[in-house]
Amino acid sequence: MKKLFALLAISAVALSSVKAIAQDDKSKRPSPPAKVSQKINSGATITIDYSQPAVKGRTIGKDLEPMTGKVWRTGANEATVFETDKAVTVEGKSLPAGKYAFFTKMNADNTWTLIFNKVWKTWGAFDYESKNKDQDALQVNVKSAKASPFAERLTFNVDKSGKVSFVWGDYLVAFNVK
């Protein structure tokens, strides 16, 4: 009986360990992790670490973030992290080297507000308005364009020239980093 109890206890521990490891595997999430990194012409390395939500037939701005006028984590799960190893300019405005939560706000006039917030280790944008808004390092506005083709999953790109862009559904948002 003691052997049977010991065997059951060992089995329970082994199964719970496997379950815990599986929960830590971010690649199994519905919005899997992604990362893009590029050394741009100015010499800075830009890295964007994010999760890729999928549209899945929903309507962005109605059934799916971002909602017009509301701050979005620009991804899913943890806030998207924008990192630069050297001071840069974003659309001509200074941004010191460091890690930032990258939030965006889709505006009604076809512009997007890009927000680089010093509190980079956070879940989503839920605390932004109440706790973190005063930690913004930079905000800039850019115009969006129509993406072609439609992007089922949120995807970021950084090219050597310093053009950073993301596509999400039929939205294309791009900005210049130098």
Residue pairs with C-beta under 8 A, 6 or more apart in sequence:
22 28
26 32
26 33
26 51
26 77
27 33
29 51
29 76
29 77
30 53
30 54
30 76
31 51
31 52
31 53
31 54
31 75
31 76
31 77
32 51
32 52
33 49
33 50
33 51
33 52
33 77
34 49
34 50
34 51
34 52
34 155
34 156
35 47
35 48
35 49
35 50
36 47
36 48
36 156
36 157
36 158
37 45
37 46
37 47
37 48
37 158
38 45
38 46
38 158
38 159
38 160
39 45
39 160
40 46
40 158
40 159
40 160
40 161
40 162
40 177
40 178
41 160
41 161
41 162
41 178
42 86
42 88
42 162
42 177
42 178
43 86
44 84
44 85
44 86
44 87
44 88
44 97
44 177
45 84
45 85
45 86
46 82
46 83
46 84
46 88
46 158
46 162
46 164
46 177
47 81
47 82
47 83
47 84
48 80
48 81
48 82
48 83
48 102
48 156
48 158
48 164
49 80
49 81
49 83
50 74
50 75
50 80
50 81
50 102
50 154
50 156
51 75
51 76
51 77
51 78
51 80
52 75
52 76
52 153
52 154
52 155
53 64
53 65
53 75
53 76
53 153
53 154
54 152
54 153
55 64
55 150
55 151
55 152
55 153
55 168
55 169
56 152
58 64
60 66
60 168
60 169
60 170
60 171
61 67
61 68
61 106
65 72
65 73
66 72
66 74
66 104
66 105
66 106
67 106
68 106
68 107
68 108
69 105
69 106
69 107
69 108
70 105
70 106
71 103
71 104
71 105
71 115
71 125
71 128
71 129
72 103
72 104
72 105
72 106
72 125
73 79
73 80
73 101
73 103
73 124
73 125
74 80
74 102
74 103
74 104
74 154
74 166
75 154
76 154
77 123
77 124
78 121
78 122
78 123
78 124
79 101
79 102
79 103
79 117
79 120
79 121
79 122
79 123
79 124
79 125
80 101
80 102
80 103
81 99
81 100
81 101
81 102
81 120
82 99
82 100
82 101
82 102
82 116
83 98
83 99
83 100
84 95
84 97
84 98
84 177
85 97
86 97
87 94
87 95
87 96
87 97
88 94
88 95
88 97
88 162
88 177
88 178
89 95
89 177
89 178
90 114
90 116
90 138
90 140
90 175
90 176
90 177
91 114
91 140
91 142
91 175
91 176
92 176
93 138
93 140
94 138
95 116
95 137
95 138
95 177
96 137
98 118
98 137
99 120
100 116
100 117
100 118
100 120
100 137
101 115
101 116
101 117
101 118
101 119
101 120
101 121
101 122
101 125
101 132
102 114
102 115
102 116
102 117
103 114
103 115
103 117
103 125
103 128
104 112
104 113
104 114
104 115
104 173
105 112
105 113
105 115
106 112
106 144
106 171
107 113
107 141
110 143
110 144
111 141
111 142
111 143
111 144
112 141
112 142
112 143
112 144
112 173
113 139
113 140
113 141
114 138
114 139
114 140
114 141
114 142
114 173
114 175
115 128
115 136
115 138
115 139
116 136
116 137
116 138
116 139
117 128
117 132
117 133
117 135
117 136
117 137
118 135
118 136
118 137
119 127
119 131
119 132
119 135
122 132
140 175
142 173
142 174
142 175
144 171
144 172
144 173
145 172
145 173
145 174
146 170
146 171
146 172
147 167
147 168
147 169
147 170
147 171
147 172
148 170
150 169
150 170
151 167
151 168
151 169
151 170
154 166
154 167
154 168
155 166
155 167
155 168
156 164
156 165
156 166
157 164
157 165
157 166
157 167
158 164
158 177
162 176
162 177
162 178
163 174
163 175
163 176
163 177
164 174
164 175
164 176
164 177
165 172
165 173
165 174
165 175
166 172
166 173
167 173
